[in-house]
Amino acid sequence: MKISKAVFPVGGLGKRFFPITRAIPKEMLGIIDKPLIHYAFEEAVTAGIEEFIFVTRHGKDSIEDYFDYMFANTEYFNIKMGSVCYVRQNAPLGLGHAVLCAKNLIGKEPFAVISADDFISHSESCLGEMIKLYDGSNMVASMGVDRQEVNKYGILDVERETDQLLIAKSVDEKPSIESAKSTYAIVGRYLLSHEIFDVLGDLKPGVGGEIQLTDAILEMIPSHGLTGFKFRGKRFDCGSKSGLLAAILHVAGQNETLSHVVEDFCRNKG
């Protein structure tokens, strides 16, 4: 099933990176020579996405400026462009609310959601691999996490499992360590039915007083199912300082001209 539209929720405040995010959007923080949002955009392009919808807010103009420059300099960026548009999220009311803001630009077709915070390093596009397996049920990228970390994620309650897929019967947003039904966590890649907008529109605030996307996905399981995709590659939580630093070191370590810098530093750090 073809999916041509992707939503990029980039309206968050980036509080864990204050004070720099007072001046620079979190999504524009760099991994070597590209901002986080560039890597997410490249993944979507490789997956065949043709329409890119950024849910943004006041103070994020540099994201628009960056993509304007990309469009004007395609010979430098070497990326086949589609169409890019922007919609405002007036208040940071959660991921579910951000997705809902894109409703009028999606129409009546399935779509992708991709979070730039979740940087996934792999030779293949995680989103592209998901699209190849998409059968109309809601799908999320998933990975195993340490049980001590389950209260940071949406956690799947898995009914059955194959090499690549997890068939879930439920999902719980940030459960306690004791109550989590598994250690399979949702990571920021989603393939969703357009009908999720009807659910999000009626949804009450959940964990943290926000409109949680996982709550809407949970409500849709009886009608649309829920599949977890066990992606390949290494994921970095670049919404945290430690995760962003780890991603920078990882990318540098894979770069022919920079890997020796990392090696030298590690060897001489004492």
C-alpha positions in Angstrom: 0.0 0.0 0.0 1.5 3.3 -1.1 2.1 6.0 1.5 3.1 9.3 0.1 2.7 11.8 3.0 4.7 12.1 6.3 4.1 14.3 9.3 7.1 15.7 11.2 6.1 17.0 14.7 8.6 19.7 15.3 6.7 22.0 17.6 8.1 20.9 20.9 9.9 23.3 23.3 13.1 21.2 23.7 13.3 22.0 27.4 16.0 19.4 28.1 18.3 21.5 25.9 17.7 24.9 27.5 19.1 27.5 27.1 20.3 26.8 23.5 16.8 25.9 22.4 15.7 29.4 23.3 17.5 30.4 20.1 17.8 27.2 18.0 15.1 24.6 17.5 16.0 21.2 19.0 15.5 19.7 15.5 18.2 21.9 14.2 20.8 20.7 16.6 23.6 19.1 14.6 25.0 15.6 14.2 28.4 16.6 12.6 27.3 18.6 9.5 23.6 18.0 9.3 20.8 18.9 11.7 18.6 16.2 13.2 15.7 17.1 11.0 17.8 16.5 7.9 18.4 12.9 8.8 14.7 12.3 9.4 13.9 14.0 6.1 16.4 11.8 4.2 14.9 8.7 5.7 11.4 9.7 4.5 12.7 10.5 1.0 14.4 7.1 0.8 11.1 5.6 1.9 9.3 7.1 -1.1 7.5 9.9 0.7 6.5 12.7 -1.6 4.7 15.2 0.7 6.4 16.5 3.8 4.2 18.2 6.5 6.0 19.9 9.3 4.0 20.7 12.4 5.8 23.7 13.8 5.3 26.7 16.0 6.6 30.2 16.8 10.4 30.4 17.0 11.0 27.5 14.5 11.5 29.6 11.4 15.0 28.3 10.9 13.6 24.9 10.0 11.6 26.5 7.2 14.7 28.5 6.1 16.8 25.4 6.0 14.4 23.5 3.7 14.0 26.6 1.5 17.8 26.5 1.1 17.7 22.7 0.3 15.1 23.3 -2.4 17.2 26.1 -3.9 20.4 24.0 -3.9 19.4 20.5 -4.9 22.7 20.0 -6.7 24.5 20.3 -3.3 22.0 18.2 -1.2 21.4 15.6 -4.0 17.9 14.9 -2.7 14.8 14.4 -4.9 12.4 16.9 -3.4 8.7 16.6 -3.1 6.4 19.2 -1.7 7.0 20.7 1.7 4.3 22.5 3.8 4.0 23.8 7.3 1.2 24.0 9.8 1.3 25.6 13.2 0.8 24.0 16.6 -0.2 26.9 18.8 0.6 25.1 22.1 2.8 22.1 23.0 -0.1 19.8 23.9 1.4 16.5 23.0 2.3 14.3 20.1 -1.3 13.3 19.4 -2.3 17.0 19.2 0.6 17.7 16.9 -0.5 14.9 14.5 -4.1 16.2 14.7 -2.9 19.6 13.5 -2.0 18.0 10.1 -5.5 16.6 9.6 -6.6 18.9 6.8 -3.4 18.2 4.8 -3.7 14.4 5.0 -7.1 13.8 3.6 -8.5 10.2 3.4 -5.3 8.2 3.1 -2.8 6.5 5.4 0.2 8.5 6.4 3.5 8.3 8.2 4.7 10.1 11.3 8.4 10.5 12.0 10.1 12.0 15.0 13.5 13.6 14.4 14.3 13.0 18.1 14.6 9.3 17.3 17.7 9.0 15.1 18.1 5.6 13.6 21.4 4.7 12.0 21.1 2.0 9.4 21.9 1.5 5.7 18.2 1.0 5.0 15.3 3.4 5.8 13.4 2.2 8.8 10.3 4.0 7.5 10.8 2.4 4.1 11.0 -1.1 5.5 7.8 -0.4 7.4 6.0 0.7 4.3 7.0 -2.5 2.5 5.2 -4.5 5.2 2.2 -2.2 5.8 -1.1 -3.9 5.3 -3.5 -1.2 6.5 -3.3 -1.8 10.2 -1.7 0.8 12.4 2.1 0.1 12.6 4.8 1.4 14.9 8.5 1.0 15.0 9.5 -1.0 18.1 12.6 -2.1 20.0 13.4 -4.0 23.2 14.4 -1.8 26.1 15.6 -2.5 29.6 12.7 -3.1 32.0 14.0 -0.2 34.2 13.3 2.1 31.2 9.8 1.1 30.3 8.3 4.1 32.1 9.8 6.3 29.4 7.9 4.8 26.5 4.7 3.5 25.0 4.9 -0.3 25.7 3.3 -3.0 23.6 1.3 -5.9 25.0 2.3 -8.5 22.5 0.0 -11.3 21.5 2.3 -13.0 19.0 5.7 -12.4 17.4 7.6 -13.2 14.2 11.1 -12.4 13.1 10.1 -8.8 12.1 6.7 -8.2 13.5 4.9 -7.9 16.8 1.1 -8.3 16.8 -0.1 -6.3 19.8 -3.4 -6.6 21.7 -2.8 -3.4 23.7 -0.4 -0.5 24.3 0.3 1.4 27.5 1.9 4.9 27.6 4.7 5.1 30.2 3.6 2.2 32.4 5.3 1.5 35.8 8.1 -1.0 35.8 5.9 -3.4 37.7 2.8 -3.2 35.4 4.5 -3.2 31.9 3.2 -6.1 29.8 6.5 -6.4 27.9 9.7 -4.5 27.2 8.9 -3.7 23.6 8.8 0.0 23.3 7.4 2.3 20.6 10.0 4.4 18.8 9.2 7.5 16.7 8.0 6.0 13.4 4.3 5.4 12.8 2.1 4.4 9.8 -1.5 5.3 10.6 -4.9 5.2 9.2 -6.5 8.7 8.5 -9.3 7.6 10.8 -7.1 8.3 13.7 -8.0 11.9 13.4 -11.6 11.2 14.4 -10.3 9.5 17.6 -7.7 12.2 18.3 -10.4 14.9 18.0 -12.4 13.4 20.8 -9.5 12.3 23.0 -9.0 13.6 26.5 -5.6 14.5 27.8 -3.6 11.5 29.1 -0.2 11.1 30.7 1.4 14.5 31.5 -1.8 16.3 30.6 -1.1 15.8 26.9 -3.0 14.3 24.0 -1.2 11.1 23.6 -0.9 9.4 20.2 -0.6 6.0 21.8 -4.0 6.5 23.5 -5.6 7.0 20.1 -3.8 4.0 18.7 -5.0 1.9 21.7 -8.6 2.9 21.0 -8.3 1.8 17.4 -6.9 -1.7 18.0 -10.3 -3.4 17.8 -11.0 -1.9 14.4 -7.5 -1.4 12.9 -5.2 -3.7 14.8 -1.6 -2.7 15.9 1.6 -4.1 14.5 5.1 -3.4 15.9 8.0 -3.5 13.4 11.3 -4.7 14.9 13.6 -2.4 13.0 17.2 -3.0 12.3 20.0 -0.5 13.1 20.9 1.5 16.1 18.5 4.1 17.6 19.6 7.2 19.6 17.3 9.3 21.7 18.4 12.7 20.5 15.8 14.3 22.7 18.3 13.9 25.5 21.8 15.4 25.8 23.4 11.9 26.3 21.6 10.5 23.3 22.6 13.4 21.0 26.2 13.1 22.1 26.2 9.3 21.5 24.7 9.9 18.0 27.4 12.4 17.2 30.2 10.0 18.3 28.6 7.1 16.4 28.4 9.1 13.1 31.9 10.5 13.6 33.2 6.9 14.2 31.8 5.8 10.9 33.3 8.8 9.0 36.6 8.1 7.3 37.9 11.6 8.0 36.7 11.8 11.6 36.9 8.3 13.0 40.6 8.8 14.0 39.5 11.9 16.1 37.2 9.7 18.2 39.8 7.0 18.5 42.5 9.4 19.5 40.3 11.0 22.1 39.3 7.7 23.6 42.9 6.5 23.7 44.2 9.7 25.3 41.3 10.7 27.6 43.2 9.7 30.7 
